[in-house]
Amino acid sequence: DGGITQSPKYLFRKEGQNVTLSCEQNLNHDAMYWYRQDPGQGLRLIYYSQIVNDFQKGDIAEGYSVSREKKESFPLTVTSAQKNPTAFYLCASSVTAAGTGELFFGEGSRLTVL
Amino acid sequence: QQPVQSPQAVILREGEDAVINCSSSKALYSVHWYRQKHGEAPVFLMILLKGGEQKGHEKISASFNEKKQQSSLYLTASQLSYSGTYFCGTEYRGNTDKLIFGTGTRLQVFP
């Protein structure tokens, strides 16, 4: 079945450590997105990519980095520069980059910084 | 830049109706609606592209007033399965390569 796979589902890290969240899709979608979800704040856009080897900052990109070396993969690194990294992270994809179609979401990764 | 949703929370009995509003301070190209159940990924409900357009999904429908830069989601004869958090997502004119979500409306339906 086609879909988006995020891993790990739960992750704990110590302050000062970088951590990478994986996002893989087999839907052959061009566009991929990373959102952060905090209680009461909805989903906030971190980074997005419309095509391989290209990506753009979203509204809250500081302290995060991404890469898009393959169409199906869009990993997110939460760096030690992110002041409040504890959150639920959602990866999504859509068919087209020319205007956003329906977003398909992964099951999410919950990061807790100890 | 986030669209504003209201109300923040709604509590219903089965069979009752509800309206969730989404408004923007910027010109909109489209509005999306998603529902997220606790601990799960958001699920797409519908996209509205044209001013005044209405769409339906089961007993859930929505309208989009382009001039007023707002959309409303209508849930009629609510069912227990409608419980969850509803998000509107907006694409802005001239910047349609990303979706910006509102803060969400939590809906709880009781028997």
Interface residues (C-beta under 8 A of the other chain):
Chain A: A31 Y33 Y35 G40 Q41 G42 L43 R44 L45 Y48 Q50 Q56 G58 D59 L90 A97 A98 G99 T100 G101 E102 L103 F104 F105 G106 E107 G108
Chain B: Q1 Q2 Q5 Y29 S30 H32 Y34 E40 A41 P42 V43 F44 I47 F87 G89 E91 T96 D97 K98 L99 I100 F101 G102 T103 G104
